[in-house]
Amino acid sequence: MHLQESGEMYLETIWILAGRKKPFRAIDVCEEMGYSKPSVSRAMGLLKSGGFITVDGGGFISLTDVGEETARKIYERHTLLTAFLMRLGVDEQTAASDACRMEHVISDQTLEAIRKSIEQNKTE
């Protein structure tokens, strides 16, 4: 299943919440993203039917293997782009905001070139 930008945003948020090592529900996603309960509920249903998450009887959300891999890649794109923009002199808040938009449209080829540039600059 191909995710739209909004689905990627939800997965990235779930990845962040899962990293906090405490169980969480859809209401926690609502609070983290500032979205309404109906919007999050619909998104959770789509992510569940797409095989990205599971929701247990208590409403607790977990990433599936596919969901975890996808979310990890999205989050890595975000952090890499944020770091790259900050190296260019963009302030952290603006860099993170711009990276959030860029991560959904940038090609793998361009992202890999940015990754190589960052790694190359670390050794210089």
C-alpha positions in Angstrom: 0.0 0.0 0.0 1.4 3.4 -1.0 1.0 6.1 1.7 0.0 9.6 1.0 1.8 12.4 2.8 -0.7 12.4 5.7 -0.3 8.7 6.2 3.5 9.2 6.4 3.0 12.0 8.9 0.9 9.7 11.1 3.5 6.9 10.9 6.3 9.3 11.8 4.3 10.4 14.8 3.6 6.8 15.8 7.3 6.1 15.5 8.2 8.9 17.8 5.5 7.9 20.3 6.7 4.3 20.2 10.3 5.5 20.9 9.1 6.9 24.2 8.7 3.3 25.4 5.3 3.6 26.9 2.0 2.3 25.6 -0.1 4.8 23.7 -3.5 5.1 22.0 -5.1 7.2 19.3 -5.8 10.0 21.8 -2.1 10.3 22.3 -1.6 10.7 18.5 -4.4 13.4 18.6 -2.5 15.3 21.3 0.9 14.9 19.6 -0.3 16.1 16.2 -3.0 18.5 17.3 -5.6 16.7 15.2 -9.2 15.8 16.0 -10.3 12.4 17.2 -12.3 11.6 14.1 -9.4 12.5 11.8 -7.0 10.3 13.8 -9.5 7.5 14.1 -9.9 7.4 10.3 -6.2 7.5 9.8 -5.6 4.7 12.3 -8.2 2.6 10.4 -6.4 3.2 7.1 -3.0 2.4 8.6 -4.4 -0.8 10.2 -6.0 -2.0 7.0 -2.8 -1.2 5.2 -0.9 -3.5 7.5 1.2 -0.7 9.1 -0.2 -0.9 12.7 -2.1 -3.1 15.0 -4.5 -2.0 17.7 -5.1 -4.3 20.6 -8.2 -4.8 22.6 -7.3 -2.0 25.0 -6.8 0.4 22.0 -3.0 0.4 22.3 -1.2 1.0 19.0 1.9 -1.0 17.8 3.8 -0.8 14.5 3.9 -3.9 12.4 7.3 -4.9 10.9 6.3 -3.1 7.7 5.0 -0.1 9.6 8.2 0.1 11.7 10.4 -0.1 8.6 8.4 2.5 6.8 8.2 4.9 9.8 11.9 4.5 10.4 12.7 5.5 6.8 10.4 8.5 7.0 11.9 9.6 10.3 15.5 9.2 9.0 14.6 11.4 6.0 13.3 14.0 8.3 16.3 14.0 10.6 18.8 13.9 7.6 17.1 16.8 5.9 16.9 18.8 9.1 20.6 18.3 9.7 21.4 19.2 6.1 19.4 22.5 6.2 21.0 23.4 9.6 24.4 22.9 8.1 23.4 25.4 5.4 22.7 27.9 8.2 19.0 27.5 8.6 17.8 27.8 12.2 16.6 24.6 13.8 12.9 25.4 13.9 12.7 26.4 10.2 14.9 23.5 9.2 12.6 21.0 10.9 9.5 22.6 9.5 10.9 22.7 5.9 12.3 19.1 6.3 8.8 18.0 7.2 7.5 19.1 3.9 10.5 18.1 1.8 10.7 14.5 3.2 7.5 13.5 1.3 8.6 14.6 -2.1 12.4 14.3 -2.3 13.7 11.5 -4.5 15.8 8.6 -3.1 18.6 9.7 -5.4 18.7 13.3 -4.1 18.4 12.1 -0.5 21.4 9.7 -1.0 23.4 12.6 -2.5 22.6 14.7 0.6 23.6 11.8 2.9 26.9 11.4 1.1 27.6 15.2 1.2 27.0 15.2 5.0 29.2 12.2 5.5 31.9 13.7 3.3 31.8 17.0 5.3 32.2 15.1 8.6 35.6 13.7 7.4 36.9 17.0 6.2 
